[in-house]
């Protein structure tokens, strides 16, 4: 019998279902595609433990990763992460209008989740 090699996305989804937060946190140090896949995989979590990983992703120097992380945080986050997101927003340059708007919208949506 042959075993197919799992894609990183499949591995991450399985780790999310097993709640392997330590294993998943290692993907934060991967390349851009790995970080995007991680943000997407964490959207399937219903556990607040994934929030720490998402906040680390939200603080990386890549706008696409930040946007993907915001999308996931709107699904799984709570109003408890808004202070962290506000700090990230404050560090975001004024000329990055779209990213600042994404962060602001995420903060507003999470404020509504109480």
N, C-alpha and C positions, 0 to 999 in steps of 0.2 A: 504494500500500500504506500502511496506517495503522499507526503504531507506538503501542502502548499505553504509557502512562506507568507506570513501575515504582513500586511502593510502597516506602517506606523499608526495610521488612523484606526485600524482594526485593533491593534495592540492597546492603544489609548482607550478605546471604547470598552474593551474588556477590563482594563485597569480601573476605569470609572465605575463599572458595575461591581467590581470587587472592592471598591473604595481604597485603592492603593495610592494614597495621596503622596507618600514618600517617593514611590516609583514615578508617578506622574510629574512630580516637581522637578525631576531631572530633565524633562523635556523643555523646561524654561530656558535652558542654556543651548538649545539646538538652533538650527538655522531658521530663517524666516518661515519657510513652509512648515516646519515642525511646530513652530509657535502658533501659526494659524490653525493647524490641525488640532493642537492642544486646546485652543480657545473653543473650537467647534465641538470637540469631544466633551468638554466640561459642561456644555449646554445640556447634555443628557443627564446631569447629576441633579439629585434632589437633596443633596447633603451640603450643609453650610461649610464643610471643611474644604470644599473646592475654592472658596472665596479667596483664601490666602494665595493660592496659585494664580488666580485671575488678577489679583491686585499686583502681583509681581509682573505678570504679562502687561498690565496696563502701564507699567512704569518703564518699559523697554523703549529704545530709541528707534521705533519703526511705526509710522502712522497707520499702516494697514493692520498691524498686529493690535494696536490700540483700538482701532475701530471694531475689529472682530471681537475683542475683549469686551468692549462696551455693549455690543449686541448680545453677548452671552450674559453679561451682568444684568441686563434688563430682564432676562429670563429667570435667572437663578439668584440674583442679588437681593439685598434688602436695604432699607434706609440706613443701616449701620455702616455701609461702605462709602457713604456720600462724602464724609470728611476726607477720606483717602483720595477719592476722585477729585475733590476740590483742590487738594494739594497738587495733584498732577495737572489739573487745569491751570493753576497759577504758574507752573513751570513751563507751560506750553506757550511758545512765542505767539505774539499777536497776529503775525502774518499767516499763521496756520488756521485760517478762519473755519474751514470745514471740520477740522479735528476739534477745535474749541467748541464748535456747535454740537458735535457728536457727544463730547464729554458733558456739556451743559444739559443736553436733552436726556442723557442717561441719569445724571444727578436728579433732574426734575422728576423723571419717571420713578426712580427709586424712593424719592421723598414721599410719593403717593402710596408706596407699599409699606404699610405699617403693621 
